[in-house]
Amino acid sequence: MSTNEQLSAARTPDQVVQPVNDQGPKPDLARPPLPARQSTPRNDMLIASLQRALQELVKAQDHLNAASDQGNEAISKQISGIIQSVRGLQREVSNVIHGVSCSK
């Protein structure tokens, strides 16, 4: 007989332990939900412009990759640094798009 079986057998009916159904902290039901934000034409135009800029950065990266393939090792190394900068710009533009989208 296992230890758990021994403990269960030793308990009287009034000593039965009920399982605890603790699912962690419960959300604060008294807090009202955040209001839905409305999309504005200005934000929509801004997002569209930023998305176009992001697409152009992707095209620029493609052109830089092609140029890197055609150049010698020294040129390719310089272009690689430029490509890293373009990737950083892509991340920044993407973050701005996300920020504008979330603030609608």
N, C-alpha and C positions, 0 to 999 in steps of 0.2 A: 504494500500500500504506500502510495506516495505521501509526501508531507502535506500537500494540499488536501488530499482525500482524508487524511487523519484529522486535519483541522476542521474540515467540513463535518465529519462524523462526530467530533467532540462538541460541536456547537448545538445548543438547544434551538428550537424554532424561533424564539424571540431574539436570538443573537445573530440571525442571518444578516450578513453585510450586504447592503444594496450597492450595486456598481455605481461608481461616480461617473456622471456624464458631463465632464468638464470639457468644454470645447474652446477654452481660452476666453480672452476678454470679449465681451459682447459690444457691438457698436452702440454709441450713444443715440438712443431712439428719440431723445428730446431735441436734438439738433436738426434744424430744417435742412433739406438738401440745397446745394448751391443753385442759384438761378441759372437757367440756360442762357448762354451768351448768343447774341444775334450776330449774324454775318452782316458785314457792311460792304457796300460796293467798293469803298476805298481799300478795305482789307483784301477783298477779292482781287482787285487790280494789283495790289502789292504782291500778293502771293503768286499771281500769274507772272509778273515781272521777275520775281526771284526764281521761279521755276525755269523761265527762259534763260536767265543768267546761269543757272546750274547746268542746263543742257549745253550751253555754250562752253562752259568750263570742261565738261566731259569731251566735247569736240576738240577743244584746245589740247587736252591731255592726249587724245588720239593722234593729233598732228605731231605733238612732241614725241610720242612713242615712235611714230614713223620716222621722224627726223633722227632720233637716237639710233634707230636701226641702220640708217644710211651713213651716219657719221663714224669717225674713228673713235678710239677708246677715250681719248681726252674729251672730245665733244660729247660723247655719250654720258660721261661722268657729270659734266656740267648740266646737260639736259635732265639727267636723273634728279639733280637738286631742284631744278625748276618744276619737274613733275611732282616732287614732294610738296613744293609750295602750292601748286595747283590743287593737290589733294586736300591740303589744309584749308584752302579757300572753299572747296566743295563742302567740307565739313561745316565751316562757319556759315555758309549760305544755307545749308540744310538745317542747321540749328536755328537760324533766324526764321526760316519758313515754319519750322515746328513751333517756335515761340509765337509767331503771328497767328498760326492756326489755332493754338490753344487759347489765345486771348480773344478769339471771336466772340 
